[in-house]
Amino acid sequence: MTRIPIAIVGCGGMGGRHLRGLHELYASGQSNVELVAVCDLRYDNAASLADDAERLLGARPQVFQDMAAMVRAIPDLQGVAITTDTASHHTVACAAFELGLHVLCEKPLGLTMRACNRILAAQAKSGKALSVAENYRRDPMSRLMRALIDAGAIGTPTLLFDISASGGDRIIILPWRHDRYRGGIVLDAGVHNADMMQYFVGPAAEVYARTCLLESVRYRNEERTNLTDFYDRWAVEIPPSIEATAEDTLISVLTFEGGVLGQWTNVYAAHGEGFGRMVVYGSEGSLRFGGARNGRPLTLCRDDGGVVSGEDILSLAPDFCLDPLTAQLFGGERLASYECTFQEADRKLLAWEYHEFAACVLTGATPEVDGHMGRKAMALCYAAFESATLNRPVALQEVESEATGAYEADINARIGL
Ligand SMILES: NC(=O)c1ccc[n+]([C@@H]2O[C@H](COP(=O)([O-])OP(=O)(O)OC[C@H]3O[C@@H](n4cnc5c(N)ncnc54)[C@H](O)[C@@H]3O)[C@@H](O)[C@H]2O)c1
């Protein structure tokens, strides 16, 4: 199998997770990529990822601190995975396109809508592939949810609720997720929700939102989460407390192009009981999503009190069939649930993303989440920020075209856009 030479740019927590994804893909026997380099402004981060790669993949990628130098040293390099923190996505992605590289970029595509649009313009000029690493939708349970909705299992979709509350006053992963100028948590995590809602019921048209910063001082989180293992190396760099500048609370009403009405609430500053639910209602029933990377079955409820879950749900989506690589990685073409740890599921989804990216490079096909789709997810978040700033409903089209940009103006100024 042809394996395209690629590099990881950004060797922090997500860079480490991408490496695990590559390890999974190598182990599947289906790898169409080869990790030949790693690059980070911080030499220690890049060298440490190269050490891990040598242990996991059997060969040590070359280490760089500068992408141009990397391309000079490895002229046949074809693509980069951008796993730098969000504020630098546009500079790194635009530079990569100018260097003639294909790009797999972590979500959110850019820090602002203008940053996204700069990336899209650079991609159009280069003619290279751009795939956005929206991992949640690649989960077999997300695929099943979409297949059930498409098959009419709940009739015509009418309402969507995506509501969650957690977080308290703890620092979420790293301090930059509370910094408005580096990609606050409502954007960083909310963009996943924005992608998933639109994956399930189609493009959103308009948002009316309130956002706020409830916890302006955040404290180091001493509790371990699913992600802690990936960030342990940098734990000593997290101060005991930080001042937050990015919103941690979003409450909104959505209108989708297909007529579905939605309520989207993500609170990352809720004390006490953690809460989260995503449900789509239709003319004949409701369908509850159990989350990505946990393998939990979906739950379908009907007006007659009938509840369908587990294997029985598959009969309502007769055409549902996972793609061959997902089926191989998760162990079946028609899964109604699966048993994996978070880390196992996480790396399988990343393996899939790399495989799809390289297949698109090799065949010229368009990635499932291309730059425009990645921008749509960003636009839902930014339409909410703009709505809260302007105190009126905001259309996604307004923020995508930059006709409205009151909220992001000072962020753009800060990052030189
Ligand atoms: N898809 C997901 O589930 C998921 C989960 C976590 C993070 N992410 C995304 O991945 C990205 C990285 O997040 P993270 O948690 O790994 O951040 P991080 O802070 O742990 O790592 C970022 C790394 O990028 C490096 N870097 C910054 N600017 C650079 C540049 N211009 N060139 C080269 N290296 C540079 C930093 O030195 C650091 O090593 C973010 O955009 C984040 O939103 C996605």
The ligand as an SDF file (V2000), in Angstrom:
LIG
                    3D

 44 48  0  0  0  0  0  0  0  0999 V2000
  -10.5180   16.6910   18.4670 N   0  0  0  0  0  0  0  0  0  0  0  0
  -10.3900   16.6630   19.7930 C   0  0  0  0  0  0  0  0  0  0  0  0
  -11.0510   15.8920   20.4750 O   0  0  0  0  0  0  0  0  0  0  0  0
   -9.3890   17.5890   20.4390 C   0  0  0  0  0  0  0  0  0  0  0  0
   -9.0330   17.4000   21.7810 C   0  0  0  0  0  0  0  0  0  0  0  0
   -8.0600   18.2200   22.3300 C   0  0  0  0  0  0  0  0  0  0  0  0
   -7.5020   19.2390   21.5770 C   0  0  0  0  0  0  0  0  0  0  0  0
   -7.9190   19.4260   20.2990 N   0  0  0  0  0  0  0  0  0  0  0  0
   -7.3750   20.5350   19.5090 C   0  0  0  0  0  0  0  0  0  0  0  0
   -6.0140   20.2860   19.2350 O   0  0  0  0  0  0  0  0  0  0  0  0
   -5.2740   21.4990   19.2560 C   0  0  0  0  0  0  0  0  0  0  0  0
   -4.1180   21.3520   20.2360 C   0  0  0  0  0  0  0  0  0  0  0  0
   -4.6260   21.2070   21.5410 O   0  0  0  0  0  0  0  0  0  0  0  0
   -3.6960   20.6470   22.7170 P   0  0  0  0  0  0  0  0  0  0  0  0
   -4.6010   20.3750   23.8480 O   0  0  0  0  0  0  0  0  0  0  0  0
   -2.8290   19.5730   22.2110 O   0  0  0  0  0  0  0  0  0  0  0  0
   -2.7980   21.9290   23.0270 O   0  0  0  0  0  0  0  0  0  0  0  0
   -1.3760   21.9210   23.7210 P   0  0  0  0  0  0  0  0  0  0  0  0
   -1.2050   23.2840   24.2800 O   0  0  0  0  0  0  0  0  0  0  0  0
   -1.2360   20.7390   24.6230 O   0  0  0  0  0  0  0  0  0  0  0  0
   -0.3440   21.6870   22.5290 O   0  0  0  0  0  0  0  0  0  0  0  0
   -0.0830   22.6360   21.5340 C   0  0  0  0  0  0  0  0  0  0  0  0
    1.3320   22.4270   21.0260 C   0  0  0  0  0  0  0  0  0  0  0  0
    1.4960   23.2440   19.8680 O   0  0  0  0  0  0  0  0  0  0  0  0
    2.7720   23.8900   19.9500 C   0  0  0  0  0  0  0  0  0  0  0  0
    2.7170   25.0870   19.0960 N   0  0  0  0  0  0  0  0  0  0  0  0
    2.0410   26.2400   19.3030 C   0  0  0  0  0  0  0  0  0  0  0  0
    2.1880   27.0690   18.2460 N   0  0  0  0  0  0  0  0  0  0  0  0
    2.9730   26.4150   17.3540 C   0  0  0  0  0  0  0  0  0  0  0  0
    3.4690   26.7350   16.0620 C   0  0  0  0  0  0  0  0  0  0  0  0
    3.1940   27.9160   15.4880 N   0  0  0  0  0  0  0  0  0  0  0  0
    4.2510   25.8320   15.4210 N   0  0  0  0  0  0  0  0  0  0  0  0
    4.5500   24.6310   16.0010 C   0  0  0  0  0  0  0  0  0  0  0  0
    4.0990   24.2800   17.2400 N   0  0  0  0  0  0  0  0  0  0  0  0
    3.3210   25.1540   17.8940 C   0  0  0  0  0  0  0  0  0  0  0  0
    2.9550   24.1670   21.4340 C   0  0  0  0  0  0  0  0  0  0  0  0
    4.3200   24.4000   21.7590 O   0  0  0  0  0  0  0  0  0  0  0  0
    2.4140   22.8690   22.0240 C   0  0  0  0  0  0  0  0  0  0  0  0
    3.4060   21.8850   22.1110 O   0  0  0  0  0  0  0  0  0  0  0  0
   -6.2690   22.5960   19.6190 C   0  0  0  0  0  0  0  0  0  0  0  0
   -6.7070   23.2630   18.4710 O   0  0  0  0  0  0  0  0  0  0  0  0
   -7.4210   21.8500   20.2600 C   0  0  0  0  0  0  0  0  0  0  0  0
   -8.6640   22.4910   20.1090 O   0  0  0  0  0  0  0  0  0  0  0  0
   -8.8180   18.6120   19.7210 C   0  0  0  0  0  0  0  0  0  0  0  0
  1  2  1  0
  2  3  2  0
  2  4  1  0
  4  5  1  0
  4 44  2  0
  5  6  2  0
  6  7  1  0
  7  8  2  0
  8  9  1  0
  8 44  1  0
  9 10  1  0
  9 42  1  0
 10 11  1  0
 11 12  1  0
 11 40  1  0
 12 13  1  0
 13 14  1  0
 14 15  2  0
 14 16  1  0
 14 17  1  0
 17 18  1  0
 18 19  2  0
 18 20  1  0
 18 21  1  0
 21 22  1  0
 22 23  1  0
 23 24  1  0
 23 38  1  0
 24 25  1  0
 25 26  1  0
 25 36  1  0
 26 27  1  0
 26 35  1  0
 27 28  2  0
 28 29  1  0
 29 30  1  0
 29 35  2  0
 30 31  1  0
 30 32  2  0
 32 33  1  0
 33 34  2  0
 34 35  1  0
 36 37  1  0
 36 38  1  0
 38 39  1  0
 40 41  1  0
 40 42  1  0
 42 43  1  0
M  CHG  2   8   1  16  -1
M  END
$$$$
